[in-house]
């Protein structure tokens, strides 16, 4: 497994581990609706959610132009 993952991929791992969004959300201490919305991209992820998922937010920079 790559050391880099997206929040959606991490949520999917947890959903598979616990069997549902509801059970994964309970284990994380967040709302199941909020977790699903972040997973499908309907809601932006907060710093608190990043931490609860066990992720570290990194910004990658790409040079554009010449």
C-alpha positions in Angstrom: 0.0 0.0 0.0 1.2 3.5 -0.8 2.0 5.8 2.0 -0.1 8.4 0.4 -3.9 8.1 0.4 -6.9 10.4 -0.1 -9.5 10.9 2.6 -12.0 9.0 0.5 -9.7 6.0 0.2 -9.1 6.1 4.0 -12.8 6.3 4.7 -13.4 3.3 2.3 -10.8 1.3 4.2 -12.6 2.1 7.5 -16.0 1.4 6.0 -14.8 -2.1 4.9 -13.1 -2.7 8.2 -16.2 -1.8 10.3 -18.9 -3.0 7.8 -20.7 0.3 7.3 -20.4 4.1 7.4 -22.5 4.2 10.6 -20.1 1.8 12.4 -17.0 3.5 11.1 -18.4 6.9 12.1 -19.2 5.6 15.6 -15.6 4.3 15.9 -14.2 7.7 14.9 -16.7 9.7 16.9 -18.2 11.6 14.0 -21.6 11.7 12.2 -22.2 9.0 9.7 -23.8 11.5 7.3 -20.7 13.8 7.6 -18.4 10.8 7.0 -20.3 9.7 3.9 -20.5 13.3 2.5 -16.7 13.7 2.8 -16.2 10.3 1.2 -18.2 11.1 -1.9 -16.9 14.7 -2.1 -20.1 16.5 -1.2 -18.4 18.2 1.8 -14.9 19.5 2.3 -12.8 17.7 5.0 -12.0 19.6 8.1 -8.7 19.6 9.9 -10.4 17.7 12.8 -11.7 15.0 10.4 -8.2 14.7 8.9 -6.9 14.0 12.4 -9.6 11.5 13.3 -8.9 9.6 10.1 -5.3 9.3 11.1 -4.1 11.3 8.1 -1.6 14.1 7.7 -2.5 16.9 5.3 0.3 17.8 3.0 0.2 20.4 0.2 1.9 19.5 -3.0 3.0 22.3 -5.2 3.3 22.2 -9.0 5.0 24.7 -11.1 2.9 26.1 -13.9 3.8 28.3 -16.7 7.3 28.3 -18.2 
